[in-house]
Amino acid sequence: MSRRFLPLLVLMLVLCPAAGASPHPAPGASAVPPVSPQDAPQIARATRVSGTVLVEALVDETGHVRATSIARSQPVLDDEAAARVAALVFAPLIEDGQAVASLHTVPVTFTAPPASGPADSYSESRCRDATFTLDLDARADSSGQFNARWTARGLKSQELYVIVLFPDGAEVDTTHSWYPQRFRDAKDAAGWPAWHREGRDVRLGTSGEFSFRLPESPWWHDGRIAVVALFRDLFDGRSVLRQRVFRIERDDMGALLVGDPGATACAAGPSFEGR
């Protein structure tokens, strides 16, 4: 079971009434400059993925970021976006003459590389070779568990990684999983649960499943579950990237997963170094 625990200070900010986070951004909030294509993570550069990630930050009374969550996702860019927001310092929010904790939503934009007809044509042709379907329950079952089932098919020369990204406090069942995979280039970057398949299985068609639980009372207002299917060619290092993102919404019946079409559906490029 994989779980990302909240730091003790974050728990104190969330649970202590005197330091409860305000849902409104403080005045003078910091911002992240646009990220150029050459400064994006290697997998994003390779597959020419760009876009804007919305990061929700829990900020303490000193203006420092104590935790982050992704409100709107481009999965292979999310970790880099969160790291950049975590490095910001905000103007403290003052209520009744005292500095208090607050929530901020910060956009991080990764600018697109120059247009390239050959690159687009290559990506389109490679995406036709690799298929990925995901059946994810919109509601939790009676035990509070969400279940997901996936199928994939590609070329015999491709190995497959299915990688799951989840918000702070969620628990993912990692039964039969492989080594965690990371999307930031930093060697100390945290990894995400991943399932791996060899080329012979990818060629014949392969499948898998996983499950997860969401926290009942998260500190974040918005969150997402993202699933990345990464087909990596063992001969030329080129990759096909398929992504599915689900926003976590809540109604009278509890948590509801809603598909988010904003994330890049499929892209292809020259290489992915993995771990």
Stockholm file with secondary structure:
# STOCKHOLM 1.0

chainA/1-275         MSRRFLPLLVLMLVLCPAAGASPHPAPGASAVPPVSPQDAPQIARATRVSGTVLVEALVDETGHVRATSIARSQPVLDDEAAARVAALVFAPLIEDGQAVASLHTVPVTFTAPPASGPADSYSESRCRDATFTLDLDARADSSGQFNARWTARGLKSQELYVIVLFPDGAEVDTTHSWYPQRFRDAKDAAGWPAWHREGRDVRLGTSGEFSFRLPESPWWHDGRIAVVALFRDLFDGRSVLRQRVFRIERDDMGALLVGDPGATACAAGPSFEGR
#=GR chainA/1-275 SS CEECCCCHHHHHHHHCGGGCCBSSCCTTCCCCCCBCGGGSCHHHHHHTCCEEEEEEEEECTTSBEEEEEEEECCHHHHHHHHHHHHTCBCCCEEETTEEECEEEEEEEEECCCCCCHHHHHHHHHHHHHCEEEEEECSSCCTTSCEEEEEEEECCTTEEEEEEEECCTTCEECCTTCCSCBCSSSSTTCCCBCEEEECHHHHHHCEEEEEEEECCSSCSCSCCEEEEEEEEEETTTCCEEEEEEEEEEEEETTEEEEEECTTSCCEEEESCCCCC
#=GC SS_cons         CEECCCCHHHHHHHHCGGGCCBSSCCTTCCCCCCBCGGGSCHHHHHHTCCEEEEEEEEECTTSBEEEEEEEECCHHHHHHHHHHHHTCBCCCEEETTEEECEEEEEEEEECCCCCCHHHHHHHHHHHHHCEEEEEECSSCCTTSCEEEEEEEECCTTEEEEEEEECCTTCEECCTTCCSCBCSSSSTTCCCBCEEEECHHHHHHCEEEEEEEECCSSCSCSCCEEEEEEEEEETTTCCEEEEEEEEEEEEETTEEEEEECTTSCCEEEESCCCCC
//
